[in-house]
Amino acid sequence: MTLRRRLGAFAVGGVAPETMALSVALALLLGVFPVYGCPTLLCAAAAVTLRLNLPAMQLVNLLTSPLQLALLGPFGRLGGRLVHVPAAAGQASVWQIAAGLGGALVHAVAGWCMVAAPLGIVLCLALGWAGRGTARRRHQAA
């Protein structure tokens, strides 16, 4: 048995293709969450809560770290358009205070929230479809 097959068998570990697809899709979405350090905790919490494949989720989370940094700017711009609140005359709004303390981060999280749900649904469906096809081919070959 080759190393590639051993690693694949370890990562899947008898998990259904739909569960593996959900694990990978969720880890990819949570892995690009724009607050550094949070994706690891979010992936672990999701894996424990939903009883998903924790090693696979943490591996995908680790691999998406460069993507997290690359998407910080686009998420910030999208969130800036989403939460643009005009200033009231003579009053400091919550958004102005947040902008002074870390508005870019608030904007990035808002942008991520805008993209996460639709992308998660598409990813889960696509990965589930690909996983079922791979499982069928594996059964036919055996």
WOTAHU-V746006 format. One line per field, one symbol per residue. ss: DSSP state (H for helix, E for strand, C for the rest). phi: phi as a letter, one per 30 degrees, with the letter a starting at -180 (. if undefined). Layout:
ss=???
phi=???
//
This chain:
ss=CCHHHHHHHHHHCCCCHHHHHHHHHHHHHHHCCCCCCHHHHHHHHHHHHHCCCHHHHHHHHHHCHHHHHHHHHHHHHHHHHHCCCCCCCCCCCHHHHHHHHHHHHHHHHHHHHHHHHHHHHHHHHHHHHHHHHHHHHHHHHC
phi=.dddddddddddhiddeddddddddddddddcedcdjdeddddddddddchcddddddddeddcedddddddddddddddddcdcddddibcddddddddclddddddddddddcddddddddddddddddddddddddddd
//
